[in-house]
Amino acid sequence: MTSGNTGWPYLLRRALTHHVRDRVRERVHGASGKRVRHPLTTSAELAAAGAARRLLLHRDAPAPLRRPEGLPEAVWRSWCAGHAGHAGAPAEQVVLDVRGATVVSGFGWVFASGRLVTDLWQERARSAPRLAAHVRAEGPAVHLRGTTASLLAPWAQNYYHWTVQGVPRVGMLAAAADPAEVDHWLVPPSTHPYVGEWLDLLGVPRAARIEVSGPERRFVTERLLVSSVPAAGYDVPPWVVDEVRARTAPLRAGGGPALLFVDRPDTGRRRLLNREQVLRVVRERGFTVVALEEARLAEEVPLFASARVVVGVHGAGLTNALHCPPGSHLVEIMPTGLSYPTFHKLAAVADLHHHVLLGTEPALPRPLSFLDNQADVVADPGALQRLLDHLVPAAPRVGEGVL
């Protein structure tokens, strides 16, 4: 077993980087004028002024949190504290139909009459004014005639964010206008094949797609259709899960393995440092071991559609658990430095049982702790064995496969 991204020397270096260097850099950028304070507006203000048409589609409430069995009290309190930051009035999900808007960067910031439309992106901790402070609305731009639809958003190239925040927006836009009327679709780059596969499945014509990345891209549109981005704060609305499942219905098929272990053998972060020990535990109980890095959407959906128990380290690949039958179990191996309720909330609305197996590696104490996306994890084989013995009383034949 390698020490990897764990242990006190690693934690102290990461804390110094996160709490000192990054904050100094942010202050320097603010003082140097690299961060821009944009004038702001909202979709409601534009509609009230007659500058846009606004279609209200959904009123979403935060997903309820129920403490998973075995989750330490301190971790549960941190989850609830973060959850409270996103609670409050239900977020309205809307489609905005506006003339002459400018779309900036791969994050898809929308400016109308030079003002940033803030309520399309609904995260509170990382708000639109904060994230868009490094882009400028003015400058050389591509002018798009006709109707343009935007599917751009922060982190849209992450499989989780694309699945629960990108995919549902096509249906939202279709509620406001006939997709056949759209001349241009602003979409994330197809660096990851699943983006193109999903766009094919959603019926977005390849010839109409414009792939956008980087902070400098600007588009001035004759008419722009853009929806708000659902699932803020990892609160996935039930209608999003229903939408994704309905869209993938043609890909679902029976006959797949009932027990799945989602492996991460070649990743440079969130590595399972005692991987061989964990693999021995799951193989002895009949789990099929799969790696999803090169898997296609048409392979992933049927693979999970029959799974009754899914085990894996925290990562975007666990998003596929929403394809599992209701009542299935999701066992998430979670680094101590990266514990937050992403998949707990997803499991709640997907009608899945969520179990957390927190790593045994050391963690920073409060107030030095932060969500460390680089942290590796050491699982407790004994705890995993006891949990799986409860969930899988009778193991089927052992299987192994790599997609």
LUMMI-101184 format. One line per 10 residues: number of its first residue (from 1); their letters; for each residue x negated, y, z negated of N, C-alpha, C. Coordinates in steps of 0.1 Angstrom, whole numbers, plus 5000, padded with zeros to 4 digits. Each point is the difference from the previous one (the first is absolute). Example, Ala and Ser with C-alpha at 12.3 -4.5 7.8 and 13.67 -1.06 7.14 Angstrom:
% LUMMI-101184
1	AS	4868:4943:4922:5009:5012:5000:4991:5012:5000 ~ 5004:5011:5007:4991:5011:5000:5008:5011:4992
% end
This chain:
% LUMMI-101184
1	MTSGNTGWPY	4992:4988:5000:5008:5012:5000:4991:5012:5000 ~ 5003:5010:5009:4992:5012:5001:5007:5011:4991 ~ 4992:5009:4995:5006:5011:4991:5009:5009:5009 ~ 4996:5002:5012:5009:5008:5009:5003:5014:4995 ~ 5011:5005:5003:5005:5014:4995:5007:4998:4987 ~ 4993:4996:4990:5005:4998:4987:4988:5003:4990 ~ 5004:5000:4987:4989:5002:4990:4998:5015:4997 ~ 4994:5003:4988:4999:5013:4995:4991:5009:5009 ~ 4989:4996:5005:4992:5008:5009:5008:5005:5012 ~ 5008:4991:5006:5008:5004:5011:5011:5009:4996
11	LLRRALTHHV	5007:4997:4989:5011:5009:4995:4995:5014:4997 ~ 4989:5001:4994:4995:5014:4997:4996:5008:5012 ~ 4994:4993:5010:4997:5007:5013:5013:5005:5006 ~ 5010:4991:5001:5013:5004:5006:5007:5011:4992 ~ 4999:5000:4987:5007:5010:4992:4993:5014:5003 ~ 4986:4999:5001:4993:5013:5002:5004:5005:5014 ~ 5001:4991:5010:5003:5005:5014:5014:5005:5000 ~ 5010:4993:4994:5014:5004:5001:5002:5013:4992 ~ 4995:5001:4988:5004:5011:4991:4991:5012:5001 ~ 4989:4999:5006:4991:5011:5001:4997:5004:5014
21	RDRVRERVHG	4994:4991:5008:4997:5004:5014:5011:5004:5008 ~ 5011:4992:5000:5012:5003:5008:5007:5013:4996 ~ 5001:5002:4988:5006:5013:4995:4992:5012:5003 ~ 4987:4999:4999:4991:5011:5004:5001:5003:5015 ~ 5001:4989:5008:5001:5002:5014:5013:5007:5004 ~ 5011:4996:4993:5013:5006:5002:5000:5015:4997 ~ 4994:5003:4989:4999:5014:4996:4991:5008:5010 ~ 4990:4994:5005:4991:5007:5009:5008:5003:5013 ~ 5007:4990:5005:5008:5002:5012:5011:5010:4998 ~ 5006:5001:4988:5010:5010:4998:4994:5014:5000
31	ASGKRVRHPL	4988:5001:4994:4993:5014:4999:4995:5004:5014 ~ 4996:4990:5008:4994:5004:5013:5011:5002:5011 ~ 5012:4999:4997:5011:5002:5009:5003:4989:5009 ~ 4994:4988:4997:5002:4988:5009:5014:4994:4997 ~ 5006:5004:4989:5014:4996:4996:5009:5011:5003 ~ 5011:4997:5007:5009:5011:5005:5013:4999:4992 ~ 5005:5012:4996:5013:5001:4994:5010:5004:5010 ~ 5008:4990:5005:5009:5002:5011:5013:5006:4994 ~ 5006:5009:5008:5014:5004:4996:5009:4988:5002 ~ 5010:4999:4991:5008:4987:4999:5014:5002:5003
41	TTSAELAAAG	5007:4989:5005:5014:5000:5002:5005:4986:4998 ~ 5013:4998:5001:5005:4986:4998:5010:4998:5012 ~ 5004:4987:5002:5009:4997:5010:5014:5006:4997 ~ 5003:5001:4987:5013:5006:4997:5000:5015:5003 ~ 4989:5007:4997:4999:5014:5003:5001:5003:5015 ~ 4993:4991:5008:5001:5002:5015:5014:4998:5005 ~ 5007:4990:4994:5014:4997:5005:5009:5012:4995 ~ 4998:5005:4988:5009:5011:4995:4998:5013:5009 ~ 4988:5001:5005:4997:5012:5008:5004:4998:5015 ~ 5005:4988:5003:5003:4997:5014:4989:4998:5009
51	AARRLLLHRD	4988:4997:4994:4988:4997:5008:4998:4986:5003 ~ 5008:4991:4994:4999:4986:5003:5013:4993:4996 ~ 5001:4988:5005:5011:4991:4996:4995:4990:4990 ~ 5007:4998:4989:4996:4991:4990:5010:4989:4997 ~ 4997:4988:5002:5009:4989:4998:4996:4992:4987 ~ 5009:5000:4990:4998:4993:4987:5004:4985:5002 ~ 4991:4991:4997:5003:4986:5002:5001:4992:4987 ~ 4991:5002:4991:5000:4992:4988:4997:5009:4988 ~ 5005:4996:4988:4996:5005:4987:4994:4989:4993 ~ 4987:5000:4997:4993:4989:4994:4998:5002:4985
61	APAPLRRPEG	5001:4990:4993:4997:5000:4985:4987:4992:4998 ~ 4992:5004:4990:4988:4992:4997:5003:4986:4996 ~ 4992:4991:5004:5002:4986:4996:4997:4998:4985 ~ 5009:4992:4993:4998:4999:4985:4987:4992:4997 ~ 4994:5002:4989:4988:4993:4996:5004:4991:4988 ~ 4997:4987:5001:5002:4991:4989:4986:4994:4997 ~ 4996:5000:4988:4986:4995:4997:4999:4986:5003 ~ 4990:4996:5009:4997:4986:5003:4995:4993:4988 ~ 5003:4988:4998:4996:4992:4989:4985:4999:5000 ~ 4993:5002:4989:4986:4999:4999:4992:5013:5003
71	LPEAVWRSWC	5007:5010:5005:4993:5013:5003:4997:5007:4987 ~ 4987:5004:4998:4996:5007:4988:5008:5013:4998 ~ 5003:5003:4987:5008:5012:4997:4993:5012:5005 ~ 4987:5002:5000:4993:5012:5004:5002:5001:5015 ~ 5000:4990:5008:5002:5000:5014:5015:5004:5003 ~ 5009:4994:4993:5014:5003:5002:5003:5015:4997 ~ 4994:5006:4990:5002:5014:4997:4994:5008:5011 ~ 4989:4996:5006:4995:5008:5011:5009:4999:5012 ~ 5006:4989:5003:5009:4998:5011:5012:5009:4997 ~ 5005:5000:4988:5012:5008:4998:4997:5015:5001
81	AGHAGHAGAP	4988:5004:4995:4996:5014:5001:5000:5005:5015 ~ 4994:4991:5008:4999:5004:5014:5014:4999:5007 ~ 5008:4991:4995:5014:4999:5006:5008:5012:4996 ~ 4998:5006:4988:5008:5011:4996:4996:5012:5009 ~ 4988:5001:5005:4996:5011:5009:5008:5000:5013 ~ 5006:4989:5004:5007:4999:5012:5015:5000:4998 ~ 5004:4999:4987:5015:5000:4998:5006:5013:5001 ~ 5013:5001:4998:5007:5013:5001:5011:4998:5010 ~ 5003:5011:5007:5010:5000:5010:4997:4990:5011 ~ 5010:4992:5005:4997:4991:5011:4995:5007:5012
91	AEQVVLDVRG	4990:4995:5007:4995:5006:5012:5010:4999:5012 ~ 5002:5011:5006:5009:4999:5012:4991:4996:5012 ~ 5005:4991:5008:4993:4996:5012:5008:5006:5012 ~ 4992:5007:5008:5006:5008:5011:4993:4999:5013 ~ 5007:5004:5010:4993:5002:5014:5002:5014:5003 ~ 4988:5006:5005:5000:5014:5004:4999:5001:5015 ~ 5008:5008:5006:5000:5002:5015:4997:5015:5001 ~ 4988:5003:5005:4995:5014:5000:4993:5003:5013 ~ 5002:5013:5005:4994:5004:5012:4987:5008:4997 ~ 4990:4997:5008:4988:5008:5000:4991:4997:4988
101	ATVVSGFGWV	5001:4989:4993:4992:4996:4989:4986:4996:5004 ~ 4991:5001:4991:4986:4996:5002:4997:4988:4991 ~ 4995:4989:5005:4996:4989:4993:4984:4999:4999 ~ 4995:5000:4988:4986:5001:4998:4994:4988:4993 ~ 4989:4994:5005:4992:4989:4994:5007:4987:5001 ~ 4992:4990:4997:5005:4986:5000:5010:4998:4988 ~ 5000:5009:4991:5010:4999:4989:5013:5006:5004 ~ 5001:5006:5011:5013:5004:5006:5006:5012:4993 ~ 4993:5010:4995:5006:5011:4994:5008:5009:5010 ~ 5012:5004:4996:5009:5007:5009:5000:5015:4995
111	FASGRLVTDL	4998:5008:5010:5000:5015:4997:5011:5006:5009 ~ 5009:5007:4995:5011:5007:5007:4998:5015:4998 ~ 4998:5008:5010:4997:5014:4999:4988:5003:4991 ~ 4990:4991:5001:4988:5002:4992:5001:4996:4986 ~ 5011:4994:4995:5002:4996:4987:5000:4985:4998 ~ 4993:4995:4990:5000:4986:4998:5013:4995:4995 ~ 5006:4990:5006:5013:4994:4995:4996:4989:4990 ~ 5002:5003:4987:4995:4993:4989:5008:4987:4996 ~ 5013:5000:5002:5008:4989:4995:5001:4988:5008 ~ 4993:5000:5012:4999:4987:5008:4991:4990:4993
121	WQERARSAPR	4990:5005:4993:4991:4991:4993:5003:5003:4985 ~ 5004:4989:4993:5007:5002:4987:4992:4996:4988 ~ 4987:4997:5002:4992:4996:4988:4998:5013:4991 ~ 5001:4998:4987:4998:5011:4991:4986:5002:4996 ~ 4993:4989:4997:4986:5001:4995:4991:5005:5011 ~ 5003:4995:5012:4992:5005:5012:5009:5006:5010 ~ 5004:5012:4997:5010:5007:5008:4995:5005:5013 ~ 5010:5004:5009:4996:5005:5013:4991:5012:5000 ~ 5003:5010:4992:4991:5012:5000:4986:4996:4996 ~ 4999:4990:4991:4986:4996:4995:4993:4992:5011
131	LAAHVRAEGP	5006:4991:5006:4994:4991:5010:4998:5008:5013 ~ 5008:5009:5003:4999:5007:5013:4991:5013:4999 ~ 4994:5002:4988:4992:5012:4998:4987:5000:5008 ~ 4996:4988:5006:4988:5000:5008:5002:5001:5015 ~ 5013:5002:5004:5003:5002:5015:5006:5014:5002 ~ 4999:5004:5013:5005:5013:5004:5010:4998:5011 ~ 5011:5008:4999:5011:4999:5010:4996:5006:5013 ~ 4991:5010:5000:4997:5007:5012:4987:4994:5007 ~ 4999:5003:5013:4988:4995:5007:5005:4993:5013 ~ 4990:4995:5008:5004:4993:5012:5009:4988:4998
141	AVHLRGTTAS	5010:4999:5008:5010:4989:4998:5005:4995:5013 ~ 5005:4988:5000:5006:4993:5011:5015:5004:5000 ~ 5005:5005:5011:5014:5004:5001:5008:4988:5006 ~ 5010:4996:4993:5008:4988:5004:5014:5005:5004 ~ 5004:4997:5012:5013:5003:5005:5010:4990:4996 ~ 5013:5003:5000:5010:4991:4997:5001:4997:4985 ~ 5004:4988:4997:5002:4996:4986:4989:4991:4995 ~ 4995:5004:4989:4989:4993:4993:5005:4995:4987 ~ 4996:4987:4997:5003:4994:4987:4987:4997:4993 ~ 4999:5003:4987:4988:4997:4993:5002:4989:4989
151	LLAPWAQNYY	4990:4991:5001:5000:4989:4989:4987:5002:4992 ~ 4994:5011:5001:4987:5003:4992:5003:5003:4986 ~ 4991:4996:4991:5001:5002:4986:4987:4997:4993 ~ 4998:5005:4988:4987:4996:4993:5000:4985:4998 ~ 4988:4995:5002:4997:4985:4998:5008:4991:5008 ~ 5005:5004:5012:5008:4992:5008:4993:4988:5006 ~ 4987:5000:4999:4992:4989:5006:4998:4989:4989 ~ 5005:5003:4988:5000:4989:4990:5012:4991:5002 ~ 4998:4987:4999:5011:4991:5003:5012:5002:4991 ~ 4998:5002:4987:5011:5003:4991:5008:5012:5004
161	HWTVQGVPRV	4992:5011:5002:5007:5013:5002:5007:5000:5014 ~ 4994:4993:5010:5006:5000:5013:5013:4991:4999 ~ 5000:4989:4993:5011:4991:4999:5012:5007:4993 ~ 4998:5006:4988:5011:5005:4993:5003:5015:5002 ~ 4990:5007:5007:5003:5015:5002:5000:5003:5015 ~ 4993:4992:5008:5000:5003:5015:5011:4993:5007 ~ 5001:4987:4998:5010:4992:5008:5014:5005:4998 ~ 5005:5003:4988:5014:5005:4998:5003:5013:5007 ~ 4990:5008:5004:5003:5013:5005:5005:4999:5015 ~ 4997:4989:5007:5006:4999:5013:5015:4999:5000
171	GMLAAAADPA	5005:4992:4990:5014:4999:4998:5006:5013:4996 ~ 4993:5007:4992:5005:5013:4995:5001:5010:5012 ~ 4990:5000:5008:5001:5009:5012:5011:4996:5010 ~ 5002:4987:5001:5011:4995:5009:5013:5004:4995 ~ 5002:5004:4987:5012:5004:4995:5003:5015:5004 ~ 4990:5007:5004:5001:5014:5004:5000:5002:5015 ~ 4994:4991:5008:5000:5002:5014:4997:4986:5007 ~ 5004:4999:5012:4998:4988:5008:4985:4998:5002 ~ 4993:4989:4996:4986:4999:5002:4996:5001:5015 ~ 5009:4997:5009:4998:5000:5014:4997:5015:5004
181	EVDHWLVPPS	5005:5009:4992:4998:5015:5004:4986:5005:4996 ~ 4992:4992:4992:4987:5004:4996:4990:4998:5011 ~ 4993:5011:5003:4990:5000:5010:4986:4996:4995 ~ 4997:5004:4987:4987:4998:4994:5002:4995:4986 ~ 4992:4990:4996:5000:4995:4987:4986:5002:4994 ~ 4998:5008:4990:4988:5002:4993:4998:4989:4990 ~ 4990:4992:5001:4999:4987:4992:4985:4999:4995 ~ 4998:4992:4989:4987:4998:4995:4992:4992:5011 ~ 4986:5001:4999:4992:4992:5009:5002:4985:4999 ~ 4999:4993:5011:5001:4986:5000:4987:4993:4996
191	THPYVGEWLD	4993:5006:4991:4987:4994:4995:5004:4987:4993 ~ 5011:5000:4993:5005:4987:4994:5011:4995:5009 ~ 4998:4988:5005:5010:4995:5010:5015:5000:4995 ~ 5002:4999:4987:5014:5000:4996:5008:5012:5003 ~ 4993:5012:5002:5007:5012:5004:5006:4998:5013 ~ 4992:4996:5010:5005:4997:5013:5011:4989:5001 ~ 4998:4990:4992:5009:4989:5000:5014:5005:4994 ~ 4999:5008:4990:5013:5005:4994:5007:5009:5010 ~ 4992:5009:5007:5006:5009:5009:5006:4992:5012 ~ 4994:4989:5004:5007:4992:5010:5013:4994:4995
201	LLGVPRAARI	4999:4995:4988:5012:4994:4994:5011:5011:4998 ~ 4996:5012:4997:5010:5011:4998:5005:5006:5013 ~ 4994:4996:5011:5005:5005:5013:4994:5014:5004 ~ 4989:5004:4994:4994:5012:5004:4991:4998:5013 ~ 5004:5006:5011:4993:4997:5012:4985:5004:4999 ~ 4992:4991:5006:4985:5002:4999:4996:5012:5008 ~ 5007:5003:5011:4996:5011:5008:5003:5014:4993 ~ 5009:4999:4991:5004:5013:4993:4992:5002:4987 ~ 4991:4991:4996:4993:5002:4988:4988:5009:5001 ~ 4998:5008:4991:4988:5009:4999:4994:4997:4986
211	EVSGPERRFV	4989:4993:5000:4993:4997:4988:4992:5012:4994 ~ 5002:5002:4987:4995:5012:4994:4992:4997:4988 ~ 4988:5005:4999:4992:4999:4987:4991:5012:4999 ~ 4995:5002:4987:4991:5011:4998:5008:5013:4996 ~ 4993:5009:4994:5007:5012:4995:5002:5011:5010 ~ 4993:4999:5012:5000:5011:5009:5010:4999:5011 ~ 5007:4989:5002:5010:4999:5010:5012:5009:4998 ~ 5005:5007:5010:5012:5008:4999:5008:4998:5012 ~ 5013:5000:4998:5010:4999:5011:5011:5010:4998 ~ 5003:5008:5010:5011:5009:5000:5011:4994:5007
221	TERLLVSSVP	5012:4997:4994:5010:4993:5006:5012:5009:5005 ~ 5006:4996:5011:5012:5007:5004:5012:4997:4991 ~ 5001:4987:4997:5010:4995:4990:4994:4989:4992 ~ 5001:5001:4987:4994:4990:4991:5010:4993:4992 ~ 5000:4987:5000:5008:4991:4991:4990:4994:4990 ~ 5003:5003:4987:4991:4994:4990:5008:4997:4987 ~ 4997:4989:4994:5008:4996:4988:4991:5003:4988 ~ 5006:5000:4988:4993:5000:4988:4994:4986:4998 ~ 4990:4999:4991:4993:4987:4998:5005:4993:4988 ~ 5007:4989:5001:5006:4994:4988:4990:4993:4991
231	AAGYDVPPWV	5004:4995:4989:4992:4992:4991:4989:5008:4994 ~ 5004:5012:4995:4990:5008:4993:4997:4994:4986 ~ 4988:5002:4996:4996:4995:4986:5002:4985:4999 ~ 4999:4993:5011:5001:4985:5001:5014:4996:4996 ~ 5010:5009:5000:5014:4997:4997:5006:4996:5014 ~ 5000:4987:5003:5005:4995:5012:5016:4999:4999 ~ 5007:5007:5008:5015:4999:5000:5004:4986:5005 ~ 5011:4995:4995:5005:4987:5005:5003:5000:5015 ~ 5005:5012:5006:5003:5000:5014:4987:4999:5009 ~ 4988:5003:4994:4988:4998:5008:4997:4986:5001
241	VDEVRARTAP	5001:4992:4989:4998:4986:5001:5010:4993:5009 ~ 5012:5004:5000:5010:4995:5009:4997:5003:5014 ~ 4995:5012:5003:4996:5004:5013:4988:4992:5006 ~ 4990:4998:4992:4988:4993:5004:5004:4985:5002 ~ 5008:4994:4991:5004:4987:5002:5009:4998:5013 ~ 5009:5010:5003:5008:4999:5012:4992:5001:5012 ~ 4990:5009:5000:4991:5001:5012:4992:4988:5003 ~ 4996:4993:4989:4991:4988:5002:5009:4987:5001 ~ 5013:5001:5000:5008:4988:5001:4997:4991:5012 ~ 4996:5006:5012:4997:4991:5011:4987:4992:4998
251	LRAGGGPALL	4992:5004:4990:4987:4993:4998:5001:4990:4989 ~ 5011:5000:4993:5001:4991:4988:5003:4986:5005 ~ 4993:4991:4993:5003:4985:5004:4997:4992:4987 ~ 5006:4989:4999:4998:4991:4989:4988:4991:5002 ~ 4998:4992:4990:4990:4989:5001:4986:5004:4996 ~ 4998:5012:4995:4987:5004:4996:4997:4995:4986 ~ 4988:5003:4995:4996:4995:4986:5008:5007:4989 ~ 5003:4993:4990:5007:5006:4989:4991:5007:4990 ~ 4987:4996:5000:4991:5006:4991:4988:5007:5007 ~ 4998:5013:4998:4990:5007:5008:4990:5007:4990
261	FVDRPDTGRR	4987:4999:5003:4990:5008:4994:4994:5009:5010 ~ 5001:5013:4998:4995:5010:5010:4986:5003:4996 ~ 4991:4995:5008:4985:5001:4998:4995:5014:5005 ~ 4989:5004:4994:4992:5012:5004:4986:4997:5001 ~ 4995:4991:5009:4987:4995:4999:4989:5010:5005 ~ 5003:5009:5009:4990:5008:5006:5001:5015:4998 ~ 5008:5004:4990:5003:5014:4997:4988:5006:4992 ~ 4998:5013:5002:4989:5006:4992:5005:5006:4987 ~ 5013:4999:4997:5005:5006:4988:5011:4991:4995 ~ 5004:5001:4988:5009:4992:4993:4998:4985:5003
271	RLLNREQVLR	4987:4996:4999:4996:4987:5002:5003:4991:4987 ~ 5004:4988:5003:5002:4991:4989:4987:4993:4996 ~ 4993:5004:4990:4987:4996:4997:4999:4985:4996 ~ 5010:4995:4994:5000:4986:4997:5009:4992:5010 ~ 4999:5003:5012:5009:4995:5011:5001:4985:5000 ~ 4988:4993:4999:5000:4986:5001:5008:4993:4989 ~ 4999:5006:4988:5007:4995:4988:5015:5001:5003 ~ 5004:5012:5005:5015:5002:5003:5004:4991:5011 ~ 4992:4999:5010:5004:4991:5011:5002:4985:4996 ~ 4992:4996:4990:5001:4987:4995:5014:4998:4993
281	VVRERGFTVV	5004:5010:4992:5012:5000:4993:5012:4999:5010 ~ 5000:5008:5010:5012:5001:5009:5000:4987:5009 ~ 4989:4996:5004:4999:4988:5009:5005:4988:4993 ~ 4997:4999:4987:5004:4988:4992:5015:5000:4999 ~ 5007:5011:5002:5014:5001:4998:5007:5001:5014 ~ 4993:4997:5010:5007:4999:5013:5001:5013:5008 ~ 4993:5011:4997:5002:5012:5007:4992:5000:5013 ~ 5006:5006:5010:4994:5003:5013:4992:5013:4999 ~ 4987:4999:5003:4992:5012:4999:4999:5007:5013 ~ 5004:5013:5001:5000:5007:5012:4992:5013:4999
291	ALEEARLAEE	4994:5004:5011:4993:5013:5001:5008:5008:5011 ~ 5004:5012:4997:5009:5008:5009:4993:5010:5008 ~ 4987:5002:4999:4993:5011:5007:5003:5000:5015 ~ 5000:4989:5006:5001:4999:5014:5014:4995:5004 ~ 5009:4998:4990:5014:4995:5003:5008:5010:5008 ~ 5009:4995:5008:5009:5008:5008:5014:5000:4992 ~ 5007:5010:5003:5013:5002:4994:5009:4987:5002 ~ 4999:4995:5012:5008:4988:5004:4996:4988:4992 ~ 4988:5000:4995:4995:4989:4991:5003:5002:4986 ~ 4999:5013:4995:5002:5003:4986:5014:4998:4996
301	VPLFASARVV	5010:5005:5008:5014:5000:4995:5005:4985:4998 ~ 4998:4991:5010:5005:4986:4997:4992:4993:4989 ~ 4987:5004:4998:4992:4994:4990:5006:5003:4986 ~ 5004:5012:4998:5005:5004:4987:5015:4997:4999 ~ 5007:4998:5011:5015:4998:4999:5004:4988:4993 ~ 4991:4990:4999:5003:4988:4993:4993:4999:4986 ~ 4992:5010:4997:4992:4999:4987:5008:5002:4988 ~ 4999:4992:4990:5007:5001:4988:4991:5006:4989 ~ 4987:4998:5001:4990:5006:4991:4989:5005:5008 ~ 4996:5013:4998:4989:5006:5006:4991:5005:4990
311	VGVHGAGLTN	4987:4997:5001:4990:5005:4991:4989:5007:5008 ~ 4995:5012:4994:4989:5007:5007:4996:5012:4992 ~ 4988:5005:5003:4994:5012:4994:5008:5012:5005 ~ 5002:5010:4992:5006:5012:5004:4994:5005:5013 ~ 5009:5002:5010:4996:5005:5013:5012:5000:5010 ~ 4998:5007:5011:5011:5003:5009:5006:4987:5005 ~ 4993:4989:5001:5005:4988:5005:5012:4994:4992 ~ 5001:5004:4987:5011:4995:4992:5013:5007:5004 ~ 4999:5010:5008:5013:5006:5006:5008:4990:5006 ~ 4994:4990:5006:5007:4989:5008:5009:4992:4991
321	ALHCPPGSHL	4999:5002:4986:5009:4992:4991:5014:5004:5002 ~ 5003:5012:5006:5014:5004:5002:5007:4991:5011 ~ 4992:4992:5007:5006:4991:5010:5003:4987:4993 ~ 4996:4998:4987:5003:4988:4993:5015:4999:4997 ~ 5006:4988:4998:5014:4999:4996:5002:5006:4986 ~ 5012:5006:4998:5003:5006:4987:4999:4989:4989 ~ 4995:5004:4989:4997:4991:4989:4986:4994:5000 ~ 4992:5003:5010:4986:4995:5000:4992:5007:4990 ~ 4988:4995:4998:4991:5005:4990:4987:5006:5006 ~ 4996:5012:4995:4988:5007:5005:4991:5001:4988
331	VEIMPTGLSY	4988:4994:5001:4990:5000:4989:4989:5009:5005 ~ 4998:5012:4994:4990:5010:5004:4989:5000:4990 ~ 4988:4996:5006:4987:5001:4992:4996:5015:5001 ~ 4999:5007:4989:4998:5014:5000:4987:5004:4993 ~ 4991:5008:5007:4989:5005:4993:5004:5009:4988 ~ 4992:4999:4989:5003:5009:4988:4999:5015:5004 ~ 4992:5003:5009:4998:5014:5004:5010:5005:5011 ~ 5009:4991:5004:5009:5004:5011:5014:4994:4997 ~ 5005:5004:4989:5013:4994:4996:5011:5010:5002 ~ 5009:4998:5010:5011:5009:5001:5011:4992:5007
341	PTFHKLAAVA	5013:5004:4999:5011:4991:5003:5005:5000:5014 ~ 4991:5001:5010:5004:4999:5014:5009:4988:5003 ~ 4995:4989:4997:5007:4988:5004:5010:4995:4990 ~ 4999:5006:4988:5011:4998:4990:5013:5006:5005 ~ 4998:5012:5005:5012:5007:5005:5005:4994:5013 ~ 4991:4996:5009:5005:4993:5012:5007:4987:4997 ~ 4994:4992:4991:5007:4988:4996:5013:5002:4994 ~ 5002:5011:4993:5013:5002:4993:5011:5002:5011 ~ 4997:5008:5010:5011:5002:5010:5001:4989:5010 ~ 4989:4992:5001:5001:4988:5009:5005:4988:4994
351	DLHHHVLLGT	5004:5001:4987:5006:4989:4992:4990:4989:4999 ~ 4987:5004:4996:4990:4990:4997:4996:5001:4985 ~ 4994:4989:4995:4995:5000:4986:4985:5003:5001 ~ 4996:5011:4993:4987:5005:5000:4992:4996:4988 ~ 4988:4995:5001:4992:4996:4989:4986:5007:5002 ~ 4994:5005:4989:4988:5007:5001:4989:4992:4992 ~ 4989:4997:5007:4989:4994:4993:4988:5010:5000 ~ 4999:5007:4989:4990:5011:4999:4986:4994:4999 ~ 4990:5006:5007:4986:4995:5000:4994:5000:4986 ~ 4989:4993:4999:4993:4999:4987:4988:5009:4999
361	EPALPRPLSF	4997:5007:5011:4989:5009:5000:5002:5013:4992 ~ 4990:5006:4995:5002:5012:4991:5006:5012:5008 ~ 5006:5009:4993:5007:5011:5006:4996:5013:4992 ~ 5001:5011:5007:4997:5013:4993:5011:5003:4991 ~ 4997:5006:4988:5010:5004:4990:5007:5013:5005 ~ 5012:5003:4995:5006:5013:5002:4992:5010:4992 ~ 4998:5012:5005:5006:5006:5012:4990:4999:5012 ~ 4990:4991:5000:4991:4999:5011:5005:4991:5011 ~ 5011:4992:4997:5005:4991:5010:5006:5007:5012 ~ 5000:4994:5011:5006:5004:5012:5002:4988:5009
371	LDNQADVVAD	5008:5002:5011:5003:4989:5009:4988:4998:5009 ~ 4992:4990:4997:4987:4997:5007:5003:4990:5011 ~ 5001:5006:5013:5003:4991:5011:4989:4992:5005 ~ 4988:5002:4994:4988:4992:5004:4997:4988:4990 ~ 5008:5000:4989:4997:4990:4990:5002:4986:5004 ~ 4991:4991:4996:5002:4986:5002:5007:4994:4988 ~ 5004:4987:5000:5008:4994:4990:4995:4986:4997 ~ 5000:4997:4987:4997:4986:4995:5013:4995:4994 ~ 5006:4990:5006:5013:4994:4996:4997:4990:4988 ~ 5010:4998:4992:5000:4991:4989:5005:4986:5005
381	PGALQRLLDH	4992:4991:5004:5005:4987:5006:5010:4993:4991 ~ 4997:5000:4986:5009:4993:4991:5014:5006:5000 ~ 5000:5014:5000:5013:5007:5000:5008:4997:5013 ~ 4992:5000:5011:5007:4997:5013:5005:4985:5000 ~ 4992:4991:4995:5004:4986:5000:5013:4998:4992 ~ 5001:5007:4988:5012:4999:4992:5012:5006:5007 ~ 4998:5011:5006:5011:5006:5007:5005:4992:5012 ~ 4991:4994:5008:5004:4992:5011:5006:4987:4996 ~ 4995:4995:4989:5006:4987:4995:5015:5003:4996 ~ 5003:5012:4996:5014:5003:4997:5008:5003:5013
391	LVPAAPRVGE	4994:5006:5010:5007:5003:5012:5001:4989:5010 ~ 4990:4991:4999:4999:4989:5010:4998:4987:4992 ~ 5011:4995:4994:4999:4988:4992:4996:4988:5007 ~ 5004:4999:5013:4996:4988:5008:4994:5005:5013 ~ 4987:4998:5002:4992:5005:5011:5002:4992:5013 ~ 5003:5006:5011:5001:4993:5013:4986:4996:5004 ~ 4999:4995:5012:4986:4996:5005:4992:5013:5002 ~ 4987:4998:4998:4990:5011:5002:4999:5004:5014 ~ 5000:5013:5003:4998:5005:5014:4991:5012:5000 ~ 4994:5002:5011:4991:5012:5001:5000:5004:5014
401	GVL	5001:5014:5002:4999:5005:5014:4995:5014:5000 ~ 4994:5004:5011:4996:5014:5001:5006:5005:5013 ~ 5007:5011:4999:5006:5006:5012:4990:5010:5006
% end
